[in-house]
Amino acid sequence: DVALASVSMRSVPFAPVLEKLSLSDPKYGTVRRFYIKTLEDNAIPTTLQENMINASPPEKVFQLKGADHSPFFSKPQALHKLLVEISTIL
């Protein structure tokens, strides 16, 4: 698993994380949002995920059992299934 992760993971530039996000009241909420809750996430525990969901409720919340902070690695098939399901929601 470690060997696969080391060749699969890519570095992400940190600078965009530091940029201030600018949202306008007229446009806020115009993009549909969904949340995939990762139930075994040690980086963002479920209680914190719940707080994030409650602070800015998405259209629908999905749960991935056994998924950690990187569901694309820990539960790739289940994540794919959820993303396909989300893509079909009208």
Residue pairs with C-beta under 8 A, 6 or more apart in sequence:
5 73
8 73
9 73
32 59
32 89
33 56
33 58
33 59
34 58
34 59
34 60
34 61
34 62
34 86
34 89
35 49
35 52
35 53
35 58
35 60
35 61
35 62
36 61
36 62
36 63
36 64
36 67
36 71
36 79
36 82
37 46
37 49
37 53
37 61
37 62
37 63
37 64
38 44
38 49
38 64
38 67
38 68
38 69
38 71
39 46
39 63
39 64
39 65
39 66
39 67
40 65
40 66
40 67
40 68
40 74
41 49
41 67
41 68
41 69
42 68
42 69
43 68
43 69
44 52
44 69
53 61
59 89
60 86
60 89
62 82
62 85
62 86
64 71
64 75
64 78
64 79
64 82
65 78
66 74
66 75
66 78
67 74
67 75
67 78
67 79
68 74
71 78
71 79
72 79
